Amino acid sequence: MKRFLILFVAAIMLFVSGCSSNPSEPAKTTEPSATSKDSTKDQTSDPNAIAPEKISAKPIEVSWYLIGTYTGDEEIFKTIQKYTNIKIKPISVARADYTEKLNTMLASGSLPDLMTLTSGQKYADLYGPQGAFLDLTSYMNAGKLNAYKALLEKYPPAMDLTRSPNGKYYAAPRIYDVPYRVDEVLLGRTDIFAKNNLSTKFETFDDLYKTLVQLKKLYPDSYPFFVRWGASHLIANQAYFRGTNTSFFLDPAQQKYIYGPESQAYKDTLVYLNKLYSEGLLNPNFATITDAEWDELLATNKGLVTIDYPQAGDEIINKMGSKIQPGFEFTAMLQPAYNKNRVGTTVLSGYYGSYKVISNQSKYKDELVNFLNWTYSPQGINALQFGFEGESYQKTSDGVVKFLKDFQTAATPNGTIKNAGLNDQNIFSVASQTGLNTFELNGAAMKKSVSFLQENHAFGKATFDAKFSNANEKKEYTDLKTAIDTYVEEASVNVIIGKQSIDTWDSKVIPQVKKLGSDRALELINKAYSETFKK
């Protein structure tokens, strides 16, 4: 989204959670997790069930395009080979280079056997009908993708959202098989807040501002509010917590799409961010900061409050090691209310539009269809999250996962195996409750964040964007939206950095948005919403 990441939460009936990256990844759509006495049991079927037939009758090797730094020797690929007879040759790419390299491959017509597509819906809908990706429809009709189809049907509207405008299926989405998983939340250096007797619950945005001013006085070299993943990430999250959006979005009260930047809430967002920027409370490189630079600010007390995934509180300790000071804590805080209305954090559940596709050029189409289906089966779900049962992990009688190797996880941050590939959102197809319990809810920071958010009733509900069934209307909408979003983001940044006055917003920016076709775009997206959800 936008950034990608993705990290999401589960709730433990004792405490509900909501997390994606995606960021992201809505609506961005949103996600967390929940737990109860039964939270250690997956919501699919028997996790120890064995796939009905061998995935590949003979050993084969296939290439897989995905984000990461894999060699092919990691635990995840050894696990896949043992279970399926398929050796994976990863073609891994850095997140920053992902889109450019993907577009180059698609233009060349030379594709890997298997691909993980972030923002996958647009690629599947465009290039699937052109013949780049294998049409899965006939395999679904023949029962070859029974596990895959069962999970799509379990989480409406996953079936409709995955289907391309021509009625065919070219891709397999990621599924969060949990009630919800938390996406992005307001996070802060809660150890520093406690040390200085500062509240982590903000009733208004003015309360948050005053706290940031105090932090700047206490830590003059800091940027009390610091963000990563670009200008859109900064603006979108601030707008979201004011009940608006940077573009066209579904208003749950009206059950129709409206245009966010026309609202007073959006203008208030820009005025607020301009105040933070002009007073040195916001990192000035918010549009270009790298993950490494962001990590450095956080670890060295120069970045104090942000909006990000709650897992970041555990991940930063693993990544920064000795730079982390004793007592360091980075956990959730309660986002401010706007006009006395507090918006719940974004959460994810069920369908998520990160897709796996099979190249139409692959020599191993049938084997990869079997493999794809296996990733949605109970055995495949466990394998891609935990490894090979009996070698990588075992389950206790009550379903708790115990690793048999020294993997680095949130619960075991000092593990010596740091890049096993287990529970990698670019690799797995389904996130189970047991997986969330094992990898996310075991981290000390994550546990505290989830508990805090649950106690303060801070979770929202998963939402889904409309799906176009008419290819021409989708293209028209996409073209209009792209031009409008590009123009508005530039204008928004100019307001934030003081280059343009907010006084010109209604007289200059919105009229230009109208000229670019915002009314037509709204007409198209609301028609698609009605068709998708049969309103």
C-alpha positions in Angstrom: 0.0 0.0 0.0 1.8 2.3 -0.9 4.0 0.5 1.3 4.0 -3.0 1.6 4.4 -4.6 4.4 2.2 -6.3 5.9 1.6 -7.2 9.3 -2.0 -8.0 10.7 -3.4 -9.1 14.3 -5.4 -11.8 16.0 -7.5 -11.5 19.1 -7.4 -13.9 22.0 -10.9 -14.0 23.3 -9.2 -12.6 26.4 -8.1 -9.7 24.2 -9.1 -8.9 20.7 -6.6 -7.7 18.3 -6.7 -5.9 15.0 -3.5 -5.2 12.7 -0.4 -5.7 7.5 1.5 -4.4 5.5 0.0 -3.9 3.5 0.2 -1.5 4.5 -1.7 -2.0 4.1 -1.7 -2.3 2.8 -7.0 -0.4 2.5 -9.1 1.0 1.9 -6.5 0.3 2.7 -8.1 -2.8 4.2 -7.6 -3.5 7.8 -6.7 -6.5 10.1 -6.0 -7.9 13.7 -6.5 -11.1 15.7 -8.5 -12.5 18.5 -8.1 -15.4 20.9 -9.9 -17.5 23.4 -9.3 -20.9 24.9 -9.7 -22.2 21.4 -7.4 -19.7 19.8 -4.6 -22.2 19.4 -6.8 -24.1 16.9 -6.9 -23.1 13.3 -10.2 -22.1 11.9 -9.6 -24.3 8.9 -9.7 -28.1 9.4 -7.4 -30.6 11.0 -4.0 -29.0 10.9 -2.3 -32.4 10.7 -4.3 -33.5 7.7 -2.2 -34.7 4.8 -2.7 -33.5 1.3 -4.6 -36.1 -0.7 -2.0 -36.7 -3.4 1.6 -35.9 -4.1 1.9 -32.4 -5.4 4.5 -33.4 -8.0 5.0 -37.0 -9.0 8.6 -36.4 -9.8 11.1 -33.8 -8.5 10.9 -30.5 -10.4 12.4 -27.1 -10.0 10.4 -23.9 -10.5 11.2 -20.2 -10.2 9.3 -17.9 -7.9 9.3 -14.1 -8.1 8.9 -12.5 -4.7 10.1 -9.6 -2.4 12.9 -10.6 -0.2 16.6 -11.7 -0.1 16.3 -15.4 -0.4 18.9 -17.9 -1.8 16.7 -21.0 -1.9 18.5 -22.7 0.9 16.2 -21.3 3.7 14.1 -23.5 5.9 10.9 -22.6 4.1 12.1 -23.9 0.7 13.5 -27.0 2.2 10.1 -27.6 3.8 8.3 -27.0 0.5 10.6 -29.5 -1.3 10.1 -32.2 1.4 6.3 -31.9 1.3 5.8 -31.3 -2.4 8.7 -32.6 -4.5 9.1 -29.1 -5.8 12.4 -27.2 -5.5 12.0 -23.5 -5.4 14.4 -21.2 -7.2 13.6 -17.8 -5.7 13.9 -14.7 -7.8 13.9 -12.2 -5.0 13.8 -8.5 -5.4 14.1 -5.5 -3.0 10.8 -3.8 -2.2 12.0 -0.5 -3.7 12.8 -2.3 -7.0 9.7 -4.5 -7.1 7.4 -2.5 -9.3 10.0 -1.5 -11.9 11.3 -5.1 -12.3 7.8 -6.5 -12.4 6.8 -4.1 -15.2 10.0 -4.9 -17.1 9.3 -8.7 -16.9 5.7 -8.2 -18.0 6.7 -6.1 -20.9 9.3 -8.6 -22.0 6.9 -11.5 -21.8 9.4 -13.6 -20.1 8.0 -14.6 -16.7 9.1 -16.9 -13.8 6.9 -20.0 -13.1 5.3 -18.5 -10.0 4.9 -14.9 -8.9 3.7 -13.1 -5.8 2.1 -9.8 -6.8 1.6 -7.1 -4.3 -1.3 -4.8 -5.4 -2.0 -7.9 -7.3 -5.6 -7.3 -8.4 -4.7 -4.7 -11.0 -2.0 -7.0 -12.5 -4.2 -10.0 -12.6 -7.1 -8.2 -14.1 -4.9 -6.6 -16.8 -2.4 -9.2 -17.7 -4.4 -12.4 -17.0 -6.8 -11.8 -20.0 -3.9 -11.0 -22.2 -2.5 -14.5 -21.6 0.4 -13.8 -19.2 -1.1 -15.8 -16.3 -2.7 -19.2 -16.2 -6.5 -19.2 -16.1 -7.4 -21.1 -13.0 -11.2 -21.2 -13.7 -11.3 -24.7 -15.4 -9.1 -26.1 -12.6 -11.6 -24.7 -10.0 -14.5 -26.2 -11.9 -12.8 -29.6 -12.0 -12.2 -29.6 -8.3 -8.5 -29.2 -8.6 -8.5 -26.1 -6.4 -10.9 -27.3 -3.7 -9.0 -26.0 -0.7 -8.4 -22.7 -2.4 -12.1 -22.4 -3.4 -13.3 -23.4 0.1 -11.5 -20.5 1.7 -12.7 -18.0 -0.9 -16.2 -19.1 -0.1 -15.6 -18.9 3.6 -14.9 -15.2 3.4 -17.4 -13.3 1.2 -16.7 -11.3 -0.9 -13.4 -12.9 -1.6 -14.8 -14.9 -4.5 -16.2 -11.8 -6.2 -13.1 -9.7 -5.5 -10.7 -12.3 -6.9 -12.7 -12.8 -10.1 -11.4 -10.7 -13.0 -13.8 -8.5 -15.0 -14.0 -11.1 -17.8 -15.4 -13.7 -15.2 -12.2 -15.7 -15.0 -9.8 -16.4 -12.1 -6.1 -15.8 -12.7 -4.8 -15.4 -9.2 -5.0 -16.6 -5.6 -5.2 -14.0 -2.9 -3.8 -14.1 0.6 -6.4 -15.0 3.2 -6.4 -14.1 6.9 -8.3 -17.0 8.4 -9.0 -15.1 11.6 -11.8 -12.9 12.9 -9.5 -9.9 12.4 -5.9 -8.8 12.6 -4.7 -5.3 13.5 -3.1 -3.2 10.8 -1.6 0.2 11.5 -2.0 2.0 14.8 -0.7 5.0 16.7 2.6 3.8 18.3 5.0 5.6 20.5 8.0 5.3 22.8 5.8 4.4 25.7 8.9 4.0 28.0 9.7 7.6 27.4 6.1 8.6 28.0 6.1 6.7 31.3 9.4 8.3 32.3 8.0 11.8 31.7 4.5 11.1 33.1 2.9 11.7 29.7 -0.5 10.2 28.8 -0.7 7.7 25.9 -4.4 8.4 25.5 -5.3 11.4 23.4 -8.8 12.8 23.5 -8.2 15.3 20.7 -5.6 16.1 18.1 -4.7 19.2 20.1 -3.8 16.9 23.0 -1.5 15.0 20.7 0.1 18.3 19.4 0.7 19.5 23.0 2.4 16.2 23.9 4.6 16.4 20.8 5.6 20.0 21.8 6.6 18.7 25.3 8.6 15.8 23.7 10.5 18.3 21.5 11.5 20.3 24.6 12.6 17.1 26.4 14.4 15.8 23.3 15.5 18.8 21.2 17.3 16.6 18.6 14.2 14.5 18.0 11.3 14.6 15.5 8.5 13.7 18.0 6.2 12.6 15.1 8.1 10.6 12.5 6.8 8.5 9.6 8.1 6.4 6.8 6.8 5.1 3.4 6.2 8.4 1.8 3.9 11.4 1.8 0.8 9.3 1.0 1.4 7.2 4.1 1.7 10.3 6.3 -1.4 12.0 5.0 -3.6 8.9 4.6 -3.3 7.8 8.2 -3.8 11.2 9.6 -6.9 11.6 7.4 -8.2 8.2 8.3 -8.3 9.0 12.0 -10.3 12.1 11.1 -12.8 9.9 9.3 -11.7 10.8 5.8 -9.3 9.7 3.0 -6.8 11.0 0.4 -9.1 9.9 -2.4 -12.4 8.2 -3.1 -13.5 6.0 -0.2 -16.5 4.2 1.1 -18.4 6.1 3.7 -19.8 3.4 6.0 -22.6 5.6 7.2 -23.9 6.4 3.7 -22.8 3.1 2.2 -21.5 4.9 -0.8 -18.2 6.3 -2.0 -17.4 10.0 -1.4 -14.3 12.1 -2.2 -12.2 12.7 0.9 -10.2 15.8 -0.1 -13.4 17.8 -0.4 -14.1 17.5 3.3 -13.3 19.8 6.1 -11.6 16.9 7.9 -9.1 16.6 5.0 -8.3 20.3 5.1 -7.9 20.1 8.9 -5.4 17.2 8.3 -3.2 19.4 6.1 -3.3 22.4 8.4 -2.3 20.1 11.3 0.6 18.5 9.4 1.8 21.9 8.3 1.9 23.0 12.0 3.9 19.9 12.9 6.3 20.5 9.9 6.8 24.2 10.5 7.6 23.7 14.2 10.1 20.9 13.7 7.8 18.2 15.2 7.7 16.2 12.0 10.7 14.6 10.2 11.2 16.9 7.1 12.2 14.0 4.9 8.8 12.3 5.4 8.4 11.8 1.7 11.8 10.1 1.1 12.9 8.5 4.4 14.2 4.9 4.1 13.3 2.1 6.5 16.9 2.1 7.8 16.8 5.8 8.5 13.5 5.3 10.3 14.9 2.5 12.4 17.9 4.7 13.4 15.6 7.5 14.5 13.5 5.2 16.6 16.5 3.3 18.2 18.3 6.5 19.1 15.5 8.4 20.8 15.1 10.7 17.8 11.8 9.4 16.6 9.1 9.1 19.3 5.5 8.8 17.9 4.3 7.4 14.6 1.6 5.3 12.8 2.8 1.9 11.9 2.3 -1.8 12.5 2.3 -2.9 16.1 4.8 -5.7 15.3 7.3 -3.0 14.8 7.8 -2.8 18.5 9.3 -6.3 18.5 10.9 -6.2 15.1 13.0 -3.1 15.9 14.6 -4.8 18.8 15.7 -7.7 16.6 17.0 -5.4 13.9 18.8 -2.8 15.9 20.4 -5.1 18.5 22.9 -3.3 20.7 21.6 0.2 19.7 18.4 -0.5 21.7 18.8 1.0 25.2 17.6 -0.9 28.3 13.9 -0.4 29.0 13.1 0.5 25.4 9.4 0.1 24.6 7.5 0.9 21.4 3.8 0.1 21.8 0.3 1.2 20.9 -1.3 4.4 22.1 -4.9 5.6 21.7 -5.4 7.7 18.6 -7.2 11.1 19.0 -10.9 11.6 18.4 -12.0 14.1 15.8 -15.1 16.1 16.5 -15.7 13.8 19.4 -15.6 10.7 17.2 -12.8 8.2 17.6 -12.3 6.0 14.5 -11.3 2.4 15.2 -7.9 1.2 13.9 -7.8 -0.5 10.5 -8.1 -4.3 10.7 -7.8 -7.2 8.3 -9.8 -10.4 8.0 -10.4 -12.8 5.2 -9.6 -11.5 1.7 -6.4 -9.5 1.0 -5.3 -8.5 -2.5 -1.8 -9.9 -2.5 -1.9 -12.5 -5.3 0.0 -15.6 -6.4 -0.2 -16.2 -10.2 1.2 -19.0 -12.4 2.9 -18.1 -15.6 1.2 -19.4 -18.8 4.7 -20.2 -20.0 5.5 -22.6 -17.2 6.2 -26.2 -18.1 4.7 -27.2 -14.8 1.2 -25.7 -14.9 -0.6 -28.8 -13.4 2.0 -29.2 -10.7 1.8 -25.6 -9.7 -2.0 -25.7 -9.6 -1.6 -28.6 -7.2 1.0 -26.6 -5.2 -1.2 -23.5 -5.1 -4.1 -25.6 -3.8 -1.8 -27.2 -1.2 -0.9 -23.8 0.2 -4.6 -23.4 1.2 -4.8 -26.9 2.7 -4.3 -27.5 6.5 -0.9 -29.2 5.8 0.2 -26.4 3.5 -0.9 -23.6 5.9 1.1 -25.2 8.7 4.1 -25.9 6.5 4.4 -22.3 5.2 4.1 -20.8 8.7 6.1 -23.3 10.8 8.2 -25.6 8.6 8.3 -29.4 8.4 6.4 -31.0 11.3 8.6 -33.1 13.5 11.8 -31.5 12.2 11.1 -27.7 12.4 8.3 -27.8 14.9 5.9 -29.8 16.9 2.5 -29.1 18.5 1.6 -29.7 22.1 -1.6 -31.5 23.0 -3.4 -28.1 23.2 -2.2 -27.0 19.8 0.6 -24.7 20.8 3.6 -24.6 18.4 7.0 -25.4 19.8 9.9 -24.9 17.4 12.6 -27.6 17.3 15.2 -25.3 15.7 16.6 -22.0 16.9 14.5 -19.7 14.7 14.4 -16.0 15.4 10.8 -15.0 16.2 9.0 -12.4 18.3 9.1 -14.9 21.2 12.7 -15.8 20.6 14.4 -12.6 19.3 17.9 -14.0 19.9 17.4 -17.0 17.7 20.4 -17.8 15.5 18.3 -18.7 12.4 17.3 -15.2 11.2 16.0 -15.7 7.7 14.1 -18.9 7.7 11.3 -17.6 5.5 8.6 -19.0 7.8 5.4 -17.0 8.1 6.6 -14.7 5.3 3.6 -12.8 3.9 5.1 -13.0 0.4 5.2 -16.8 0.6 2.2 -18.1 2.6 -1.3 -18.1 1.3 -3.2 -18.3 4.6 -2.5 -16.7 8.0 -4.1 -18.9 10.6 -5.0 -18.2 14.2 -2.2 -20.4 15.4 0.2 -18.6 13.2 -0.8 -15.2 14.6 -0.6 -16.6 18.1 2.9 -18.0 17.5 4.5 -15.2 15.6 2.7 -12.0 16.5 1.0 -12.4 19.8 4.1 -13.9 21.4 6.2 -10.7 21.1 6.3 -8.6 24.3 5.5 -5.3 22.6 2.8 -6.9 20.4 1.1 -8.4 23.5 1.1 -5.1 25.3 -0.2 -3.3 22.2 -3.0 -5.7 21.6 -4.1 -5.7 25.3 -4.0 -1.9 25.4 -6.1 -1.6 22.2 -8.6 -4.1 23.4 -9.0 -2.4 26.8 -9.7 0.9 25.0 -12.1 -0.6 22.4 -9.9 0.8 19.6 -10.5 -1.7 16.8 -12.4 -1.0 13.7 -13.9 -3.5 11.2 -12.4 -5.0 8.0 -13.6 -3.2 4.9 -13.3 -4.0 1.2 -13.2 -1.9 -1.9 -15.5 -2.3 -4.9 -14.6 -4.6 -7.8 -15.2 -3.5 -11.3 -16.9 -6.1 -13.6 -16.6 -3.9 -16.7 -13.1 -3.6 -17.9 -13.7 -0.3 -19.8 -15.2 1.3 -16.7 -12.4 0.1 -14.6 -9.8 1.6 -16.9 -11.7 4.9 -17.1 -12.0 5.0 -13.3 -8.3 4.1 -12.8 -7.1 6.7 -15.3 -9.2 9.4 -13.7 -8.2 8.4 -10.1 -4.5 8.3 -11.0 -4.5 11.8 -12.5 -6.6 13.2 -9.5 -4.5 11.4 -6.8 -1.2 12.6 -8.3 -2.4 16.2 -8.5 -3.9 16.2 -5.0 -0.9 14.6 -3.3 1.4 17.2 -4.8 -0.9 20.0 -3.7 -1.2 18.4 -0.2 2.5 18.2 0.2 2.8 21.8 -0.8 0.4 22.8 1.9 2.3 20.8 4.5 5.7 22.3 3.7 4.2 25.8 3.5 4.6 26.3 -0.3 0.9 26.7 -0.8 -1.8 28.2 1.4 -4.8 26.1 2.6 -6.9 29.1 1.6 -6.5 28.1 -2.0 -7.8 24.6 -1.5 -11.5 25.3 -2.2 -10.8 28.0 -4.8 -8.0 26.3 -6.7 -7.5 22.6 -5.9 -11.0 21.3 -5.7 -12.1 23.1 -9.0 -9.1 21.4 -10.7 -10.2 18.1 -9.3 -13.6 18.6 -10.8 -12.0 19.4 -14.1 -10.0 16.2 -13.9 -13.2 14.2 -13.6 -14.0 13.5 -9.9 -17.7 13.5 -10.4 -17.4 10.9 -13.2 -15.0 8.8 -11.0 -17.6 8.8 -8.2 -20.3 7.7 -10.6 -18.2 4.8 -11.8 -16.9 3.6 -8.4 -20.4 3.7 -6.8 -21.8 1.7 -9.7 -19.1 -0.9 -9.2 -19.8 -1.0 -5.5 -23.4 -1.6 -6.1 -22.6 -4.4 -8.5 -20.0 -6.0 -6.2 -22.0 -6.0 -3.1 -25.4 -6.2 -4.7 -26.7 -3.2 -2.8 
